[in-house]
Each structure stands twice: as C-alpha cells, then as structure tokens.
C-alpha cells in the first residue's frame, strides 16, 4: 500500500471515530498541538512534524475512547514534553537569544530615559560629577 493510501485510510478511520465524540474537545487539542509544533526547531518540524501530529491524533483518539482521565494523561505528557524539550531547544536558537538581549537592552534604556525625565536635577549633578571625574583622569 502506498504512503498516500495509508494516510488516507488513517484519516478516514480517525474521522469515523471522531464522529462518536464531541468534536470540539479533540479539535481544540489537535489545534493546540499543531500550534505547539512551531515551538520545535525548524529541522525537527520538517523531518517529523507530520508524524508527530499523526501520533498525537492517534493517542488522543485512543485515550478519549478510554475516558477523560486517559485523555488528561496524554495532554499532561504533551505539556511536559513542551516545557522540557521544545522550549529549551527554542531558547537556544540565535533568534531567541537576540530577541531576549534586545528586550533587556531596550528596557534598560527606556527605564534610564524615564528616570532622567523624572529627575532632571539629579541628572545635572550626575553629569557634572562625570565631567569632573573625566577632567581629573585626563590631568
């Protein structure tokens, strides 16, 4: 059987099982998982994203058939994996590090400007003290 045929068969099986359950609960879990896939690194998403979605879909269908407690266990495992695997990998990316650094530096500059606007006299004295220190260091 071709991969395309197997995928269509699995989708038909999933759809027939979903009809027996309230669609909103499983649909919401699947949509949330599809969004959480974007927290994984791009290479991992490209190589295994479809497999991860299909495995989650199967796990939630099986768990929902066994009861809400089993579904909660599956969702708990996914949440733990999200915080122990996906987010740490994402935080190590250069884009995340640059974004965090930019946020910190921008916040510090903004707070310094805000302080300077609220304390103009203190800023004048700070400037005079800095000028004196520079002049003494030059001499």
C-alpha positions in Angstrom: 0.0 0.0 0.0 1.3 3.4 -0.9 2.1 6.0 1.8 -0.6 8.3 0.3 -3.2 5.5 0.5 -2.2 4.6 4.1 -2.5 8.3 5.1 -6.0 8.5 3.6 -7.0 5.3 5.3 -5.8 6.6 8.7 -7.6 9.9 8.2 -10.9 8.1 7.3 -10.5 5.9 10.5 -9.8 9.0 12.6 -12.8 10.8 11.1 -15.2 7.9 11.8 -14.0 7.7 15.4 -14.3 11.4 15.9 -18.0 11.4 14.9 -18.7 9.3 18.1 -17.2 12.1 20.3 -17.8 15.8 20.8 -15.6 17.2 18.1 -14.8 20.4 20.0 -12.7 18.7 22.6 -10.5 16.7 20.2 -10.5 19.6 17.7 -9.2 22.0 20.3 -6.5 19.6 21.5 -5.4 19.0 17.9 -5.3 22.7 17.0 -3.3 23.5 20.2 -0.8 20.7 19.4 -0.5 22.0 15.8 0.4 25.4 17.2 2.8 23.9 19.7 4.7 22.1 16.9 6.0 25.5 15.9 8.0 25.7 19.2 10.2 22.9 18.0 13.3 23.7 15.8 12.6 24.0 12.1 14.7 21.0 11.1 12.8 18.8 13.6 9.4 20.1 12.4 10.3 19.5 8.7 11.5 15.9 9.4 9.0 14.7 11.9 6.2 17.3 12.2 3.6 15.2 10.2 4.5 12.1 12.2 4.2 14.0 15.5 0.8 15.3 14.5 -0.4 11.9 13.5 0.9 10.2 16.6 -0.8 12.8 18.8 -4.0 12.5 16.9 -4.0 8.7 17.4 -3.0 9.0 21.1 -5.8 11.4 21.8 -8.4 9.3 19.9 -7.4 6.2 21.8 -7.3 8.0 25.2 -10.6 9.7 24.6 -12.1 6.3 23.8 -10.9 5.0 27.2 -12.1 8.0 29.2 -11.4 11.6 30.1 -8.7 10.6 32.7 -6.7 8.9 29.9 -7.0 12.0 27.7 -5.8 14.2 30.5 -2.7 11.9 30.9 -1.9 12.3 27.2 -2.3 16.0 27.4 -0.1 16.1 30.5 2.7 14.2 28.8 2.5 16.6 25.8 2.7 19.6 28.1 5.7 18.2 30.0 7.4 17.5 26.7 6.7 21.0 25.5 8.4 22.5 28.6 11.3 20.0 28.8 12.1 19.6 25.1 10.6 22.2 22.7 11.0 25.4 24.7 14.6 24.7 25.8 15.6 23.9 22.2 13.9 27.1 21.0 15.5 29.2 23.7 19.0 28.1 22.5 18.4 29.4 19.0 20.3 32.6 17.9 17.0 34.4 17.2 15.6 33.8 20.7 18.9 34.9 22.3 19.0 38.1 20.1 15.4 38.8 20.9 15.9 38.4 24.6 19.0 40.6 24.6 17.2 43.2 22.6 14.3 43.2 25.0 16.6 43.6 28.0 18.7 46.4 26.5 15.7 48.3 25.2 14.0 48.0 28.6 17.1 49.3 30.4 17.4 52.3 28.0 13.7 53.1 28.4 13.9 53.0 32.2 17.0 55.2 32.2 15.3 57.7 30.0 12.2 57.6 32.2 14.3 58.2 35.3 16.1 61.1 33.5 12.8 62.8 32.7 11.6 62.5 36.3 14.9 63.6 37.9 16.4 66.4 35.8 18.3 68.0 38.7 19.8 64.7 39.7 20.8 64.1 36.1 22.6 67.6 36.0 24.6 66.7 39.1 25.4 63.3 37.7 26.6 64.9 34.5 28.7 67.5 36.4 30.3 64.7 38.6 31.1 62.7 35.5 32.7 65.7 33.8 34.8 66.3 36.9 35.9 62.7 37.0 36.9 62.7 33.4 38.8 66.0 33.7 40.7 64.7 36.8 41.5 61.5 34.9 42.9 63.4 32.0 45.1 65.6 34.1 
